[in-house]
Amino acid sequence: MYKQSILLTAMLTALAGSASVFAAVTAEEAAALKTTLTPLGGERAGNKDGSIPAWDGGLVKPVQGKKMGDIPLEVFAGDKVSYQVTAKNMGEHAALLSDGTKALLQKYPDSFRLDVYPTRRTGAAPQKVYDNVAKNATRCKTTDNGYSLEGCIGGTPFPIPKSGVEVMWNYLLRTEAPSIEYRFKNIVGNADGSHTLATRNEIAFQYPPYYADATPESWSGEYAILRFNTLEPPFKAGESLVIRDSIDQKNARQAWQYLVGQRRVRRAPTVAYDTPDFVASGANYFDEVQGLFGSLDRYEWKLVGKQEMLVPYNTNGFIAAPVKEALAEHHLNPDHLRWERHRVWVVEATVASGKRHAVPKRRYYVDEDTWLVVLMDGYDAEGKLWRTTQVTPFVVPSIPATLIKTATVFNLQANTMSVIQALNEEDFRVVEPKPETYFTGDAVAAEASR
């Protein structure tokens, strides 16, 4: 059934199984970004039955109403639920559901459901990003078997992707503001339905390719740098972590950690891949943060094709809910979670030869309009569904962009969940960039010594 639901073009059929490295597209191909494709590479047209409308430029106008910092909390507040998907009627919608979504419906038939709203194609980006994407299409290239990049800046590197690894690079280099600051909670959902606060943190994130003066020649290749401090619980307060991620596979991630008990900053090379995430009490892996977080080199990436699916989308209203209302016992509260029908790229990841990973196979679903990972399913060594992730995209018209921070990882075998970077009852702001020296181990050490 799943294979029948995949919508493959002739081109994708020819390329789906290829692990080759692809160069930039031709100028003739790139011209589609001004006609049949959106400036970021989605299809401008809607679908046949109208359930997915045509893209009309996205949401770029200010939204009135309550805000949490720069996030409007009442986007499309007047929309009504079009229909619900439950354990009882999921068979009617099976072609639109991921394995993980089906598993949650079956596992929690009395509480988990999908409230499906009208599809709103809010994806947008600044004009400068569109201009960069048009140039990236003909100049960006993968190197090192697809695990490094060159020739890109400030926008989707591969708006017309021809391989799975290109789609995943589009996610890692997704549209962002140059600099943001926010607070978040990591919450563990236990097998008995109770919830535990793992940590509460404040974080500064910067995205160097989106700096105002960034060019392919001047850019260092670091695409995301962050520094966060733990605020709660008391015994962890003061711990810090600095991460710098690069498009150069030879130096993909640098990380430093400050532990209060040791009173020193140390390199943290294990803050990557399938290392249990100590910020979330080990309830998820580090590369499950924000849907996908870190280097691509542990997997081979197969582009399966495009598919219409029901996915979380425009979930500003979910962020508006207090934590106690946002979470049900074993999953996110369906009363506050908005699902929509969108076209997504489907990419399968299998452990590369000579590599290892605790999750040997994953399937990612990446939104065509924003290049955001919206769902992910993880399978164990026997091919059984083990984990599933729901990511909750929210729109920030003032950038404009659709962003993601919160990802919820469900361990279907242990009956637990990890709500990573929950923004509920916190704050989120676009800010002026800090000096990059702020994002170093030395800076953390200097501050800790004061």
TINU-981869 format. One line per field, with one value per residue (C-alpha): residue in one letter; x, y, z. Coordinates in Angstrom, 3 decimals. Layout:
<sites>
resn <- A/...;
east <- X/...;
north <- Y/...;
up <- Z/...;
</sites>
This chain:
<sites>
resn <- M/Y/K/Q/S/I/L/L/T/A/M/L/T/A/L/A/G/S/A/S/V/F/A/A/V/T/A/E/E/A/A/A/L/K/T/T/L/T/P/L/G/G/E/R/A/G/N/K/D/G/S/I/P/A/W/D/G/G/L/V/K/P/V/Q/G/K/K/M/G/D/I/P/L/E/V/F/A/G/D/K/V/S/Y/Q/V/T/A/K/N/M/G/E/H/A/A/L/L/S/D/G/T/K/A/L/L/Q/K/Y/P/D/S/F/R/L/D/V/Y/P/T/R/R/T/G/A/A/P/Q/K/V/Y/D/N/V/A/K/N/A/T/R/C/K/T/T/D/N/G/Y/S/L/E/G/C/I/G/G/T/P/F/P/I/P/K/S/G/V/E/V/M/W/N/Y/L/L/R/T/E/A/P/S/I/E/Y/R/F/K/N/I/V/G/N/A/D/G/S/H/T/L/A/T/R/N/E/I/A/F/Q/Y/P/P/Y/Y/A/D/A/T/P/E/S/W/S/G/E/Y/A/I/L/R/F/N/T/L/E/P/P/F/K/A/G/E/S/L/V/I/R/D/S/I/D/Q/K/N/A/R/Q/A/W/Q/Y/L/V/G/Q/R/R/V/R/R/A/P/T/V/A/Y/D/T/P/D/F/V/A/S/G/A/N/Y/F/D/E/V/Q/G/L/F/G/S/L/D/R/Y/E/W/K/L/V/G/K/Q/E/M/L/V/P/Y/N/T/N/G/F/I/A/A/P/V/K/E/A/L/A/E/H/H/L/N/P/D/H/L/R/W/E/R/H/R/V/W/V/V/E/A/T/V/A/S/G/K/R/H/A/V/P/K/R/R/Y/Y/V/D/E/D/T/W/L/V/V/L/M/D/G/Y/D/A/E/G/K/L/W/R/T/T/Q/V/T/P/F/V/V/P/S/I/P/A/T/L/I/K/T/A/T/V/F/N/L/Q/A/N/T/M/S/V/I/Q/A/L/N/E/E/D/F/R/V/V/E/P/K/P/E/T/Y/F/T/G/D/A/V/A/A/E/A/S/R;
east <- 0.000/2.737/4.594/1.405/0.859/4.234/3.998/7.078/7.969/9.961/13.060/12.722/12.070/15.411/17.247/15.594/18.151/21.210/23.786/25.768/26.810/24.988/26.137/24.040/21.103/21.199/20.020/17.092/16.004/16.468/14.140/11.229/11.699/9.999/7.209/5.949/7.919/7.931/11.165/12.181/11.307/7.777/5.094/3.129/-0.024/-2.469/-3.506/-6.302/-9.090/-8.192/-7.387/-3.916/-4.312/-1.927/0.918/0.123/3.293/2.938/2.225/4.241/1.806/1.727/-0.716/-2.769/-3.401/-1.353/2.328/5.086/7.978/8.013/5.707/2.040/-0.143/-3.477/-2.718/-5.911/-7.819/-11.103/-10.399/-12.594/-11.636/-12.411/-12.437/-10.860/-8.789/-9.147/-8.311/-11.777/-11.571/-7.807/-8.209/-10.006/-6.979/-4.191/-2.484/-1.990/-0.528/3.029/3.763/4.392/1.083/-0.765/1.064/0.063/-3.567/-3.541/-1.593/-3.769/-7.165/-9.106/-7.004/-4.896/-6.463/-5.696/-7.718/-7.298/-7.683/-7.776/-4.333/-2.590/0.594/2.241/5.827/7.734/11.194/12.791/13.440/17.184/16.776/14.807/17.574/20.193/18.200/17.976/21.783/22.316/20.371/23.147/26.188/25.707/27.403/27.882/31.344/32.733/30.107/27.355/28.358/29.928/28.861/30.411/29.198/26.126/24.881/21.801/19.008/17.908/20.960/19.091/15.588/15.333/16.791/17.955/19.075/18.048/21.149/20.305/16.854/18.412/20.910/17.927/16.625/19.901/20.280/16.593/15.447/16.216/16.660/20.367/20.072/17.438/17.170/14.599/13.901/12.656/11.805/12.701/9.967/10.014/6.748/7.035/5.470/2.866/1.641/3.364/5.635/9.031/10.907/14.344/15.738/14.717/17.212/17.966/19.641/21.203/21.240/22.947/22.894/25.985/24.839/21.939/24.105/23.406/26.865/27.371/28.659/29.818/33.390/33.279/31.248/33.289/30.969/29.529/25.768/24.543/26.178/24.541/25.184/22.753/22.656/20.590/18.282/16.483/16.519/18.786/21.385/21.979/21.642/24.667/25.624/26.440/26.893/28.363/27.910/29.213/28.031/29.736/29.095/32.653/32.472/36.071/34.998/31.244/30.612/32.614/31.165/32.196/30.449/30.682/29.726/29.192/30.427/33.740/34.029/35.741/34.978/35.794/35.450/32.267/32.832/30.035/27.346/26.218/24.493/22.938/24.448/21.617/20.720/21.716/19.774/16.632/17.677/18.716/15.143/16.135/19.272/21.122/20.407/16.656/16.627/14.593/13.814/17.416/20.409/23.919/26.009/24.555/27.485/26.227/23.542/22.996/20.066/17.573/15.109/11.867/9.667/6.836/3.633/0.589/0.373/-1.280/1.387/1.563/1.589/0.996/1.075/1.342/-1.779/-0.009/2.748/0.050/-1.179/0.217/2.369/-0.257/-2.788/-0.393/0.497/-1.778/-0.514/1.257/1.287/0.650/-2.871/-4.931/-7.116/-4.209/-2.417/-3.210/-2.727/-2.918/-2.560/0.702/3.078/6.272/9.488/10.090/13.705/14.884/18.099/19.935/23.204/26.120/28.691/31.273/29.160/26.935/23.870/21.389/18.567/19.594/16.784/14.823/12.225/11.997/9.100/10.178/7.687/8.005/7.330/9.760/12.140/11.306/11.318/7.755/7.711/10.300/9.942/12.782/13.066/15.098/17.507/14.589/12.805/10.143/8.908/10.620/10.463/8.455/8.921/6.383/7.779/5.543/6.258/5.185/5.066/6.866/5.666/8.040/11.042/9.158/9.726/8.239/10.438/10.692/12.146/9.946/10.233/8.473/10.116/7.949/9.658/6.886/8.506/9.171/5.900/7.727/8.020/10.531/9.263/12.396/12.640/9.038/8.380/5.138/5.065/8.539/9.874/11.248/12.829/14.737/17.748/20.879/23.766/26.387/30.131/30.983/33.504/30.456/30.008/33.274/34.464/36.773/33.831/31.942/35.023/35.558/31.961/32.017/35.110/33.439;
north <- 0.000/2.435/2.012/2.574/5.880/7.306/9.751/9.295/11.229/9.493/11.326/10.198/6.621/6.609/8.187/6.708/4.002/6.016/7.007/9.144/12.699/15.298/18.667/21.792/21.825/23.621/27.174/25.800/23.618/26.457/28.673/26.614/28.443/31.417/29.470/26.072/25.958/28.302/30.234/27.520/24.629/23.513/22.974/26.199/24.385/22.764/19.138/17.741/17.752/21.142/19.842/21.328/24.863/26.670/28.563/32.287/33.686/32.374/34.275/37.497/40.005/40.758/38.675/40.437/38.991/37.445/36.760/34.903/37.172/37.115/34.104/34.971/32.570/33.008/32.230/31.150/31.162/31.150/27.891/24.919/21.248/19.768/16.168/13.897/10.761/8.195/4.567/3.716/5.443/5.433/2.861/5.451/7.744/5.155/6.472/9.847/8.476/7.599/4.301/6.192/8.053/4.793/3.191/5.994/5.764/2.028/2.293/5.004/4.576/6.333/9.483/10.054/11.512/13.900/17.108/17.996/21.661/23.398/23.390/26.754/27.029/29.640/28.885/32.035/33.587/37.025/38.165/37.962/34.268/33.741/35.484/33.269/30.102/30.960/31.201/28.179/26.014/26.317/26.618/24.385/21.014/18.094/16.686/13.872/11.415/13.915/14.648/18.085/21.109/23.915/26.993/27.755/30.618/31.908/29.741/26.279/24.728/22.251/23.581/20.962/17.948/14.853/12.751/12.036/13.650/16.890/16.949/16.522/19.314/21.489/20.798/21.473/24.776/25.708/29.328/30.907/34.350/35.220/35.175/34.046/33.547/31.469/29.433/25.868/22.843/19.216/16.997/13.214/11.324/8.187/4.793/5.318/8.534/10.911/13.729/14.786/18.015/16.987/20.500/24.078/26.064/29.347/29.239/31.520/30.224/31.864/30.885/32.342/31.682/34.053/36.932/40.115/40.228/36.479/35.287/31.842/33.148/34.782/32.114/29.824/26.887/26.829/26.756/26.741/27.772/27.650/28.126/27.257/27.375/25.132/26.950/24.033/21.688/23.201/20.420/21.035/24.818/26.502/23.697/24.954/23.521/25.106/23.513/24.629/22.674/22.842/21.782/20.383/16.714/16.744/19.174/18.561/19.306/20.915/20.890/22.020/21.290/22.994/20.881/22.718/19.827/19.661/23.451/23.138/23.243/20.140/19.024/17.014/14.889/12.479/15.174/13.765/10.926/8.249/9.410/9.666/13.336/14.251/17.525/15.371/12.797/10.427/9.974/10.620/10.633/13.853/13.606/13.428/17.010/19.288/16.269/15.933/17.541/17.000/15.247/13.062/10.695/7.702/6.975/6.461/8.599/7.328/9.699/7.740/10.443/12.774/11.964/13.774/13.269/14.520/16.298/18.771/22.281/25.903/24.774/28.245/27.401/24.430/26.727/28.974/26.231/25.917/22.829/20.992/21.491/20.901/17.363/14.378/11.383/9.560/12.075/15.696/16.883/16.539/19.468/21.821/20.201/21.240/18.729/19.608/17.856/18.722/17.291/15.967/14.516/11.003/10.087/6.755/6.537/3.239/2.826/3.318/0.608/0.573/2.818/2.103/3.703/2.565/3.204/1.314/2.639/5.868/7.425/11.214/13.288/16.757/19.513/20.728/24.413/24.886/21.909/21.179/17.644/17.201/13.477/10.747/7.004/4.871/1.088/-1.454/-4.078/-6.426/-3.795/-3.185/0.319/1.445/5.222/7.995/11.745/14.534/17.981/21.016/23.812/27.353/30.434/33.699/36.251/38.947/37.031/35.652/31.936/28.738/27.365/24.291/23.810/21.327/17.684/14.891/11.473/8.456/5.229/2.846/-0.150/1.512/3.491/6.745/10.107/12.924/16.445/18.268/22.058/22.734/26.470/26.537/29.274/30.443/33.148/33.372/36.416/37.398/39.384/41.071/38.651/38.314/38.189/34.633/34.539/34.156/30.662/29.152/26.988/29.795/32.181/29.650/29.101/32.828/33.356/30.373/31.680/34.999;
up <- 0.000/0.979/-2.306/-4.257/-2.513/-3.524/-6.393/-8.541/-11.632/-14.347/-13.204/-9.604/-10.683/-12.451/-9.551/-6.466/-5.832/-6.762/-4.172/-6.647/-5.971/-8.034/-9.271/-9.644/-12.062/-15.398/-15.909/-17.903/-14.998/-12.512/-14.563/-13.190/-9.858/-11.508/-13.223/-12.068/-8.818/-5.832/-5.209/-2.697/-5.001/-4.051/-6.666/-7.130/-8.237/-5.869/-6.108/-8.257/-5.681/-4.247/-0.765/-1.252/-2.646/-4.963/-3.282/-3.208/-1.672/1.863/5.057/5.094/6.596/10.338/12.360/15.007/18.447/21.210/20.733/22.501/21.633/17.828/17.445/16.799/18.753/16.969/13.323/11.505/14.777/12.875/11.032/11.901/11.918/8.488/9.716/12.308/11.837/14.618/15.189/13.921/10.531/9.917/7.174/5.060/5.280/5.333/2.193/3.923/7.175/8.103/9.820/13.043/12.904/12.315/15.225/17.612/16.507/17.180/20.446/21.975/20.292/23.038/23.213/20.098/16.958/14.126/13.869/10.195/9.245/5.860/4.288/4.528/2.474/4.664/3.627/2.705/2.923/2.482/-1.085/-0.507/0.279/-2.930/-4.856/-3.231/-3.925/-7.625/-7.686/-5.431/-7.857/-10.447/-8.180/-5.108/-5.231/-2.885/-2.248/-0.064/-1.339/-0.591/3.007/2.324/0.285/-1.713/-3.580/-1.426/0.718/2.539/1.129/0.006/-1.670/-3.883/-4.697/-7.439/-5.607/-7.420/-4.464/-0.912/0.570/-1.253/0.348/3.778/3.126/2.230/5.716/7.494/5.606/5.931/6.068/9.434/10.934/11.339/15.133/17.633/21.367/23.198/26.301/26.235/28.340/27.730/29.143/29.471/29.190/31.286/30.592/33.340/31.695/34.105/32.932/34.266/33.588/32.361/31.959/31.315/29.266/27.532/24.131/21.543/17.966/14.995/11.337/9.588/5.991/6.678/7.911/5.952/4.338/3.791/0.415/-0.736/-0.681/2.761/4.543/6.813/6.143/9.661/9.109/12.728/15.995/19.400/23.062/25.832/29.588/31.827/34.258/35.941/37.813/40.473/40.407/36.679/36.693/35.156/32.783/29.299/25.827/22.701/19.271/15.884/12.810/9.420/5.829/5.771/6.739/7.953/10.683/10.783/14.464/17.234/20.746/24.224/27.516/30.899/33.912/37.173/39.301/37.430/37.057/33.708/29.999/28.003/24.440/23.859/20.734/21.688/21.415/18.091/16.296/18.531/21.811/24.375/24.828/28.394/28.107/27.896/30.513/27.722/26.484/22.853/20.714/19.948/16.228/16.924/18.208/15.892/13.701/12.537/14.192/12.941/10.354/7.593/7.174/9.183/6.571/2.886/1.746/-0.803/-2.438/-2.585/-4.091/-3.198/-1.369/-0.048/3.711/6.847/8.889/11.786/10.315/11.347/14.969/16.538/18.554/20.108/21.391/22.902/25.228/28.778/29.209/31.259/28.476/25.580/26.696/27.135/29.088/26.257/23.390/22.478/23.241/20.027/21.136/20.498/17.546/13.981/11.137/7.432/4.096/2.343/-0.228/1.315/0.020/1.349/2.094/3.489/5.495/5.944/7.821/5.453/4.857/7.620/9.870/12.852/14.393/17.037/14.554/11.409/9.226/9.221/6.978/6.869/5.577/4.415/3.554/-0.041/0.752/3.650/3.525/7.157/8.530/9.772/10.622/11.057/11.597/12.962/12.573/14.536/13.197/12.496/10.433/13.083/13.782/16.975/17.152/15.575/15.703/15.308/14.586/15.067/12.529/13.381/11.180/11.987/9.409/10.640/9.236/7.151/7.645/8.981/11.758/13.929/17.377/19.256/18.251/20.131/19.953/20.809/21.819/20.818/22.462/25.823/25.784/26.507/24.786/24.837/24.159/23.040/23.158/24.127/23.740/25.716/28.375/27.328/24.986/21.438/19.818/16.707/17.917/16.609/16.017/18.727/18.035/17.065/19.907/22.183/20.740/21.933/24.770/25.881/26.254/28.374/30.536/31.010/32.067/34.423/36.188/37.037;
</sites>
